[in-house]
Amino acid sequence: MSDTSCPPNSCSQRWKPWPTCAQSTLEDEQKLAESLSRFSLEFYKIAVQKEDGNMVFSPLSIITTLSNLLLGACNETKDRLENLLFYPKEFACVHRALKVLGKSEALTSANAIFYQPALKMSSGFHNLTSTFYQTKLKFLSNNTNQAVIDINAWVSERTDNKIKKLLDDLDPDAQMVLLNAVYFHSKWKTLFRKKNTILQEFHRPGHPSIKVPMMTSKKYPVASYFDYNLQAKVGRFQLHHNLSLVILIPRSQFTNLAEIEERLTATTVMSALNRLEELPLKPTMVTLPKFKLESSQDLTKIIGEMDFGLFYDADLCGIAQNEAIAVSSAKHKAVLQISEEGVEGAAATVVSLARTATIFEVQQPFIFLFLRDHRVPVFLGRVTNPLAS
């Protein structure tokens, strides 16, 4: 965030502390889960236009950061941020509900604000961000290089060293940096056996097929069906801590992933998730590629397409006393790895079975969602090449 001009003593007249909410209700959490899904899909559709190939992001992390920003927003900026996040009007318990939805033994979420010592942070904003998000306050070094080192070190520590470098540089005029880090780790409820990981074909429409390490199982518990609205095969895999992996695959190996992406809406996806929740897990012949994804997004560009100019003329005077600050940059980075537990290995034997059992073969580009409680999107992305990390 960089410094801009601000009329003296004007902020206290425009900013109002967030309404009090003692405890969120189940209805609040359901409303928020729907908002998270709608934002996630809008973000996804813009992000995939800017990034070829594999892509992953954490809606939960991005929304937490923007909601933290919302605490200090005033007037039109507050309304625009709420609209961007699809929050209902007068949703007093949104921050409490977000805190509840982000809780899981498999998820570690941390928030921090690095700010210049000369910046007089509003005590009201400080209290709110500490209460809702347990945000830690840290001084931002006047030395830009040292500030980048400090921020990257904090992110690395909070993500168990999975993200070692979030920033390459920092705006020399930056007055404040809001950070959120999410670390996710969970095991399959039913483990894949390492000895059954084999090299198999992964078909890529318009490109040569490649051989990739595939986790296989003859009788893996999966809920799956063909969704006619999405024109996709949809499957749900269970993890511990009430987490699940949902995969969407085009109807044939010759179908481009873009055909599904065009059909992604809050209605079609929520309908699919509701259907999956109703379906029983059945023993299924599964083929699922191992992969590791790492991608970065420039939030200023993506958010700018969702709401043009939001960050450039944002009224955030509730954050600092009698100083106007504006968003100069916003970065997001996500790393996700899927494998069977243990040392990676592959054999050269292909197992063929008669197609009498339920089959769910992930041998072509696909979209995935990691969900908490069947509906809260923790990670969302696509895989077009499992070998490209």
N, C-alpha and C positions, 0 to 999 in steps of 0.2 A: 504494500500500500504506500502510495506516495503522497506528500503533503500538497494541499491546494489551499486557495484562499477561502476564508470563512468569515461572515459578518460576526463581530464580537458579541458574546452573550446571547447568541441566537439559538444555540443547540438546546439549552434547558427549556426553551419555549416549545420546541418541536418534538423532542424525544420523550416518550412515556415508557416507564418500566413495563416489562411483560406482565400480564395479569397473573395473579396467584392461582396455583393449581396444586392442591394437596396431594392428589393421587389420580393417575389416569385410570379410566375404566376400560373394560374389554371393547366397548363400542369405539372409544377413542383409538385404541390400538388397531382395530379393524379399519377405521377410516384412514389412519396413517399408513397402514400396509397397502391400501389401495393407492394412496398418493405416491408412495415409494415405487410401486409398479408402473404407474403412469409416467412418472419422471424418468425411470430407468429406460423405458422403451423409447421415449422421445430422445433421450441422450444417445442411446444405442444407434438409432437411425441416422443421426448426424455424425457420430463418431466413425461409423463404418465407411462413410463417404470420404473421410479424411485419412483413412488408414487401410491399405491393402493387406490382405492376408489375415494372420492371426490377430486377435484383439481381446483384451480383457480389461475390465474396470470394476471398481467396487462402488455400486450405488450407495451403499450404507455409509461409506467414508465420505463421498462427495456431498451427500445430503446432510450429514452431520456438520461438515464445515460450513455449508451454506446456511444451515439453521443457526449455527453459532453467530454467523454474520447478521442474521435476521434480528438477533437480540439487540443490536445497535443501530438498526435501520429506522429511518423516519419517513413519515408521509408517503409519497408516491413510491419511493424505493421499497418500503415495507410491503406495500400492496403488490408491487411487481415481483418481489422475491416470493411472496406467498403464492402468487399465480404461477410462477415458474416451477415451484415445488408441488403444485396442485393441492395446496393446503386449503381446507374449507375456511370460510370467513369466520372470525371470532373463535378460532380453534385454540382456546386458552391452554389446553393440556398437551399441545403438540410436543413440547420439549420433554415433558415427563414420559409421554408415550414412546418417544424416540429412545429414551434411556432404557425403557423396559424392553423394547424390541431388539436393541443392540446387545442385550445380555445373553451370554451363553458360555458354557465352560470351554467351548471350542473357539470362542472369539475373544480376542483381547483388543480393546479399543482405547486409544489414549489421545488426549488433546493438549495442545500447548500454544501459547502465544509468545512469540519473541518480539520485543518492542524496544524502541530507543528510550534510554533513561530520561531524555528530555521531554518525552511525550507524557502528558498528564492524562492518564487513563481515567475514564469515568468510574467512580466507585460503584455506581449502579450497575454498569455493564460488568464490571469485575465480579460483583456478587452474583449476578445472574449466570455468567458463564462458568463460575466455580460451582454453583449449586446444581445446574442442569448437566454440565459436561465435565465436571472435575478438572477443568482446564488449569494447567500449570503455567505460571507466568515466569518468563525468563528474559533477561536483558539481551538486546540485539547489539552485537559488536559494531563499533563505528568502522572497523576494518571489514570491507565487503568480503574479502577472501576468508577471513576468520568466521564471519557470520555464516557463510555457506558451509564451512567445516562443522560448525556447531549444530546447524540445522540438520545436516546429513547424519551426524553422529546420533542425534536424538531419534531420528526416524529409523536408523539402523538398529538401535537398541530396542525400540518399541516393536519392531517387526522381526525380532529374533534373527537379525542380520540378513533377512531375505531381500530387503531393499536397502542397499548400501549407499545409493546416490540418487536422491530425489532431485536436487538442484545442481546445475552446472555453474550458474552465476545468479546474481541478485541485483535488482535495480539499486544503484547507489543512493537513490533518494528514498528507499524503503524505510518507512517509519514503524511498520508492524507486519508480522507474518503470522497468519493463523494456520495451524497444523492439525491434521488428524491422521492417525495411523491405525490400521486394522490388521491384526495378524490372525490368520485362520488356520486351524490344524484339527483335523478330525479323521478318524479311521472308519473304513467301511464296516457296517454291521456284519456283513459276510465278507471275509477277506478273499481276495483273489490269490491263488497259489502261484508262487513265482515260477515253479516248474512248468506251469501252463502258459507262460508268456512266450509267444512265438512270433516270428516274422510273417506278416501277411500283407496283402495288397491294400493300399488306400487309394481309392479312385478319385481323381480330381477332374471335373468337367473342363475340357479345353486344355488340359495339361496331361503329361504322361503320369501314369500311376507310379506310386513309390511303395517300397517295402518298409513297414514300420513295426516296432514292437507292439503287439496286441495282447492285452490281458484277455484270457478266454476262460469260459466256464460252461459246462454242459447243463447245469441246473442252478443258475443264479436267480435269486428272488428279485423280480422286476415287475412293476406295474406298467403296462404299455397298451397302446391302441393306435389306430390311424385316425388323425383328426382331419375331417374334410374341410373345415374352415381354414386351417393353416396349410392343408395339403401336405401334411408331414406325419412321419412316424414319431410318436412321443413316448418317452420312457422315463420312469422315475426309479432311481437307485437310492437306497437308504444308507445314511451314515449315522454315527452316534450323535448324542446331544440334540436329537430332534432336527437334524439337518438332512437335506436331501439334494441330490444332483438330478436335474431334469435336462434331458437331451432332446433336441428337435432335429430330425433328419429328413432331407428331401425324399419324395416318394420313390425315386429311383436314382441309381448312381449316375445317370446322365442329366439329372435335373440340377440346375444351378441354385445355389443357396439364396441368391437374390429373390427367387420366387417366394420363399418363405418370409424373407425380410420385408417384402412389400405387404405381406398379410399380417404382420405383427402390429397388434393394437392392444390396448388395455383390455378390451372386451374379449378378443380371441384368446389372449394368453391367460387371463383369469378364468375363462371358461375351461381351457385345457387343464389348468392346475386344479380346478374344482373336480373335474372328471377324474384326474389321476388320484385325487385324494379318496375318491369313492371306490376305485378299483382295488381288488385284492392283489397282493404280490403272488406271482406265479413262477414256478421253476422255468427258467428260460435259458436257451442257448445264447450266450452273450459273447460278443467280440467288441472290445473297447480299447482304443489306443491309449498308450501312455503319452503324456505330453507335459511340457513345461512352458508356460507363457509368461511373457514380460512385455508390457507396453505402457507408454506414457501418453497423456492427453494434455493439451493446452486448454484449460477450462475457459480462459477468456474468449477464445475463438468459438468453442462449442456453445457456451452459454450465450455468447453474442448472437449466434444464429437462432437460439431459442427465444431470446429477448434482446433485440438489437439495442446497443448503447447502455444496457443496464449497469455494467461495471464502470463505464466512462463518466457518468454523471450521477453516481450513486450518492445518496444522502445518508451518511453513516455517522452523523455527529453524535449519536448516543454512545459511541465507543470512546471518544476522547473529549476532554473538557476544552471548549472554545477553540478547537482545532478541527479543520475539515481534512479528512483522509479519504483517499480514493483507491480502488483496487488497481494496482499497476500490473500485477501478474497473478496467475493462479495455475498451479501445476498438479497433476494427479499421476500416480504411477502404481501399477498393480503387478504382482507376481503370483502365479498360481501353478501348482504342480500336482499332477495326478499320476499315481502309480500304485502297484501292489506294495505292501509293506516289505522293506528289506532291500537287499542289493539288487540292482537292476540286472536282468539277464534275459537272454533270448535263445530259443532252440530253433532248429531248422525243419521241424516236422509240422505239417499241416494236418489237422484233424477234420475229416469230413463226416457229417452225420446226415441221416435221412431227415427231410424236413417235415417231420410229423409233430415235433414239439414246438412251443412258442419260440420264435427267434427274434433277437434284437441285435443286429449287426451294425456297428458304427464304423463303416469302412469308406466314408466319404465326408466332405465338409459338413460341419454341423454347428448348431447354436446350443449353448449351454447356460443354465441358471443354477447357481448354488443358492438354496433357499433355507431359511429358518422357519420352522412351524408351517411349512408348505407354501408360504406366501410372501415372506420378507426377503427381498433379493439382496444377498450379501455380495455375490459376484455375478457378473453377466458378461458374456463374450461369445466369440466364435473361434473355431479351429478350421483352417483350410489346409494346413500342413503340420502334422504333429512333430515333424523333425525340426521345424524352424522354431528355435527358442527365442 
